[in-house]
């Protein structure tokens, strides 16, 4: 899938405008540099550490009656829930 996106970006008309959204791109500056070089115009990065949706990890074991919160948004690991889910 990455190759297809790369071809679409490279072959897009010079008048095309892009908006790329990603929560987890580790090399945003490198990617923006490649876009700028490919299309000959600036590519700006807008970033924030704010996460509008909390990142939580849940488990739904086979045959369970419900969900088990394993890691809460504050990063706390819930050992009792993990043990119950296993």
N, C-alpha and C positions, 0 to 999 in steps of 0.2 A: 504493500500500500504506500510506503514511503516513496518508492520510485515513481508511482503514478502521480502523487502530489508534486513531486519535484518536476516532472515533465509538464504538468499543468502550469506551474509557476513560471518555468523557463519559457514555455511557448505562448504564454498569455500576451495579448497585445500591450504595447507600451502605455496605452491610455487606461488600462485596467487598474483598479484600486483594490487593495486587499485589507482585510482585517483578520488577524490570526488570534484565536483565543485558546489559551492553555493554562491550566492550573499548575502544571509541573514541567515546564520546559527549562532544563538546567543550563542550556547554552543560548539564551535569548539574544545576547549581544552578537554572538557568532552568526546566528540565523538571520538577524536583522542586517548584519553586514553583507551576507550572501545575497539577500533580497535586494539591497541597495546596489550592489555591484551588478547584479543580473539585470536590473531594470533602469539603472543609471539615475536614480532619484533617492532621496532620503527615506529611511524606514525608521520610525520612532517606536520606542518601547515604553509602554505605560505599565507600571508594576505596583503592586501593593502587598504588604504582608497580611492585610486583613482578609480573613476567610469568612464570607457571609454565611456559609453553611458549615457547622462544626464537623470536624472529622472524627467519627466514632467508628469503632469496629464491633460488629455484632456477629453472633453465631446462631444458626438455626440447625441444630443437629437432627438427623433422621429420627423420626418417631417422637420428637420433643413436643411439649405442649406450647412452647412459645420461644421467643428470642432471648438470648443472653448477651448482655452488654459486657464485652471483654476489655475494651479500652475506651475510656470516656474522652470527651473533648479536651479536658485539661491534661491528658496524657497518662492518667492513672490506669494501671492494669488491675483488673478485678479478678484476683486469683480464685475466689470462691465461685464466681460465675463460670470461669474457665473449667474448674474441676467439675461443676455440675453439668456443664455442657458435654464433657468428655464421658 
